[in-house]
Amino acid sequence: MKDSIAALLILLTVFFTKPSFAVNNVYEFGKTNALSHLTLYSTVDIKTLSPLITHFISLNPDIRIQYEQMGEVDLYDRVIREKDQPKAGLVISSAMDLQLKLVNDGFAQRYQSVITDELPTMTTWRNQVFAFSLEPIVMVANRGLFPNSEFPNNRQELLQTIRKYSNDIKGRIGTYDVRNSGVGYLLASQDSRQANTTWGRLLEAFGSHKVRTYCCSNEIIDDIESGRIVLGYNVLGSSAYQRVLKNPWLIMIIPSDYTLMLMRVALIPKNTANARNGELFLDYLLSDIGQKMMQTENLLYPIKELPGQSPQSLSPSHPTRIIELDQQLLLGRDYAKQKRFIEEWEYALELNAEIK
């Protein structure tokens, strides 16, 4: 393989500080004798970002990248633990609130460039955290196994479906475990704000029908594909879209009552020695080249409006609720509020307080 093309070496390291959610996958890209390196901490699945990393290295062959993939809460904890000697040059997460909290608590440094200056105001905060993708939160179902193929188009229809096909659907719905998943907590708390009554009834229905809980979207979709469950709720749109393209038995449902829109965001840890290369990769993700690749390769929903109609585009008839990158997000991470929300979630889902 040519030196200018990234060689992907997959190394697996497992940390058992928390059950299943703290798995840390480490991947290496680029030449072993590259002049400089960049360590990325990220919650994004490697299959999604590897084409972008490989292309970045083809443009910057003197940089070697170590990509460490982990859960949102583990990533957040890791940045705090390493505050005196940050290892990562860039930190990427879907848990917007946890990223914002890192910024607010002084763990991120400022960055400004011609490219970041072009971003819409809603996609940056204090020049310390930057959104590079904006994607819908969806439902995913198995066409062949869903009861009578009566797919719900919104949350009210999902409630009706659960009641109508109670026996067929019991134990066969999946969603995030908000106790362990940073993005899962964020989405659930946003649901509770957007439609409190519907959300409460939905939680009760999930609880009485033995909902299964997961760390991440890909694990939910895996179980939908295998038939272990027939529907996933609050799944990341990019993950769902990639899998639907490959498997005609899967269907992605964009809720018609309202569609939450989530940003994937990046920050540069304060005092990291890796800062310059982190800035370069951030600018690449935000550049027209990087954004266009996200779109044409069906990797992520770009944050910028690009020419041409993307097959991932939302119908204008779907009301959207963008989760805004502002201080309001920090309120949901107040310790007392977070504790109360999780306890209520556990009670509604008829779960005990122990982490699975």
Backbone hydrogen bonds, N-H to C=O, Kabsch-Sander energy under -0.5 kcal/mol:
donor,donor_aa,acceptor,acceptor_aa,energy
5,I,2,K,-1.3
8,L,6,A,-0.6
9,L,7,A,-0.8
9,L,28,E,-1.8
10,I,8,L,-0.5
11,L,9,L,-0.6
11,L,26,V,-2.2
13,T,11,L,-0.5
13,T,24,N,-1.1
15,F,22,A,-0.7
21,F,19,P,-3.0
22,A,18,K,-1.0
23,V,20,S,-0.9
24,N,13,T,-0.9
25,N,23,V,-0.6
25,N,69,Q,-2.1
26,V,11,L,-1.6
27,Y,67,Y,-2.6
28,E,9,L,-2.0
29,F,65,I,-2.8
34,A,31,K,-1.4
36,S,62,D,-2.4
38,L,64,R,-2.4
40,L,38,L,-0.5
40,L,66,Q,-3.1
41,Y,90,L,-2.2
42,S,68,E,-2.5
43,T,92,I,-1.1
48,T,45,D,-1.4
49,L,45,D,-1.5
50,S,46,I,-2.6
53,I,49,L,-2.7
54,T,50,S,-2.8
55,H,51,P,-2.0
56,F,52,L,-2.5
57,I,53,I,-2.4
58,S,54,T,-1.7
59,L,55,H,-1.3
60,N,56,F,-1.4
63,I,60,N,-1.9
64,R,36,S,-2.3
65,I,29,F,-2.2
66,Q,38,L,-2.7
67,Y,27,Y,-3.3
67,Y,65,I,-0.6
68,E,40,L,-3.3
68,E,66,Q,-0.6
69,Q,25,N,-3.1
69,Q,67,Y,-0.6
70,M,42,S,-2.3
71,G,21,F,-0.7
75,L,71,G,-2.5
76,Y,72,E,-2.3
77,D,73,V,-2.6
78,R,74,D,-2.3
79,V,75,L,-2.2
80,I,76,Y,-1.6
81,R,77,D,-2.6
82,E,78,R,-2.0
83,K,80,I,-1.5
85,Q,82,E,-0.6
89,G,39,T,-2.9
90,L,39,T,-1.1
91,V,267,L,-2.8
92,I,41,Y,-3.0
93,S,265,V,-2.5
96,M,94,S,-1.8
99,Q,95,A,-2.1
100,L,96,M,-2.5
101,K,97,D,-2.0
102,L,98,L,-1.9
103,V,99,Q,-1.9
104,N,100,L,-2.9
105,D,101,K,-2.1
106,G,103,V,-1.7
107,F,102,L,-3.0
109,Q,268,I,-2.8
111,Y,127,N,-2.5
117,D,113,S,-2.1
118,E,114,V,-0.6
118,E,115,I,-0.9
119,L,116,T,-1.2
123,T,120,P,-1.9
124,T,121,T,-1.5
125,W,129,V,-1.6
128,Q,125,W,-2.2
129,V,125,W,-1.1
130,F,266,A,-2.5
131,A,123,T,-2.9
132,F,264,R,-2.3
133,S,264,R,-1.0
134,L,301,Y,-1.8
135,E,262,L,-2.8
137,I,260,L,-2.0
138,V,136,P,-0.5
138,V,235,V,-2.9
139,M,253,I,-2.7
140,V,232,G,-1.8
141,A,251,I,-2.3
142,N,230,V,-1.9
143,R,141,A,-0.7
143,R,249,W,-3.7
145,L,142,N,-0.6
146,F,142,N,-2.0
149,S,146,F,-2.1
150,E,147,P,-2.0
151,F,149,S,-1.4
158,L,154,N,-1.8
159,L,155,R,-2.1
160,Q,156,Q,-2.0
161,T,157,E,-2.6
162,I,158,L,-2.4
163,R,159,L,-2.1
164,K,160,Q,-2.6
165,Y,161,T,-2.6
166,S,163,R,-0.9
169,I,165,Y,-2.0
170,K,166,S,-1.2
171,G,209,H,-3.5
172,R,169,I,-2.2
174,G,231,L,-2.5
175,T,212,R,-2.0
177,D,214,Y,-2.7
178,V,176,Y,-0.8
180,N,177,D,-1.4
181,S,177,D,-2.5
182,G,180,N,-0.6
185,Y,181,S,-2.3
186,L,182,G,-2.0
187,L,183,V,-2.5
188,A,184,G,-2.3
189,S,185,Y,-2.5
190,Q,186,L,-2.0
191,D,187,L,-2.5
192,S,188,A,-2.2
193,R,189,S,-1.1
194,Q,190,Q,-2.4
195,A,191,D,-2.5
199,W,195,A,-3.1
200,G,196,N,-2.2
201,R,197,T,-2.0
202,L,198,T,-2.5
203,L,199,W,-2.6
204,E,200,G,-2.0
205,A,201,R,-2.2
206,F,202,L,-2.7
207,G,203,L,-2.7
208,S,204,E,-2.6
209,H,205,A,-1.0
210,K,207,G,-1.3
211,V,206,F,-2.0
212,R,173,I,-3.2
214,Y,175,T,-1.9
220,I,216,C,-1.5
221,I,217,S,-2.6
222,D,218,N,-2.3
223,D,219,E,-1.7
224,I,220,I,-1.5
225,E,221,I,-2.7
226,S,222,D,-2.2
227,G,223,D,-0.9
228,R,223,D,-1.2
229,I,223,D,-1.8
230,V,172,R,-2.9
231,L,172,R,-1.4
232,G,140,V,-2.8
233,Y,174,G,-2.9
235,V,138,V,-3.1
237,G,136,P,-2.1
240,A,236,L,-2.2
241,Y,237,G,-2.9
242,Q,238,S,-2.2
243,R,239,S,-1.6
244,V,240,A,-2.5
245,L,241,Y,-2.0
246,K,242,Q,-0.9
247,N,243,R,-1.8
250,L,247,N,-1.8
251,I,141,A,-2.2
253,I,139,M,-3.5
253,I,251,I,-0.5
254,I,252,M,-0.6
256,S,153,N,-2.8
259,T,319,P,-2.5
260,L,258,Y,-0.6
261,M,321,R,-2.2
262,L,135,E,-2.9
262,L,260,L,-0.5
264,R,133,S,-1.6
265,V,93,S,-2.5
265,V,263,M,-0.5
266,A,130,F,-2.7
267,L,91,V,-2.0
268,I,128,Q,-0.5
270,K,107,F,-2.0
272,T,269,P,-1.5
273,A,86,P,-0.6
275,A,272,T,-1.1
278,G,274,N,-2.0
279,E,275,A,-2.6
280,L,276,R,-2.0
281,F,277,N,-2.3
282,L,278,G,-2.3
283,D,279,E,-2.7
284,Y,280,L,-1.9
285,L,281,F,-2.4
286,L,282,L,-1.9
287,S,283,D,-1.1
287,S,284,Y,-0.6
290,G,284,Y,-0.6
291,Q,287,S,-2.8
292,K,288,D,-2.4
293,M,289,I,-2.0
294,M,290,G,-2.0
295,Q,291,Q,-1.5
296,T,292,K,-3.1
297,E,293,M,-2.3
298,N,295,Q,-1.2
299,L,294,M,-2.3
300,L,294,M,-1.0
303,I,132,F,-1.1
306,L,304,K,-0.7
310,S,308,G,-0.6
313,S,310,S,-2.0
318,H,315,S,-2.0
321,R,259,T,-2.6
323,I,261,M,-2.8
324,E,322,I,-0.9
325,L,122,M,-0.7
326,D,324,E,-1.7
329,L,326,D,-1.9
330,L,327,Q,-1.3
331,L,327,Q,-0.6
331,L,328,Q,-1.0
332,G,328,Q,-0.6
332,G,329,L,-0.6
333,R,330,L,-1.0
334,D,331,L,-1.4
338,Q,334,D,-3.0
339,K,335,Y,-2.6
340,R,336,A,-2.3
341,F,337,K,-2.6
342,I,338,Q,-2.4
343,E,339,K,-2.2
344,E,340,R,-2.4
345,W,341,F,-2.3
346,E,342,I,-2.8
347,Y,343,E,-2.4
348,A,344,E,-2.5
349,L,345,W,-2.2
350,E,347,Y,-0.9
351,L,346,E,-3.0
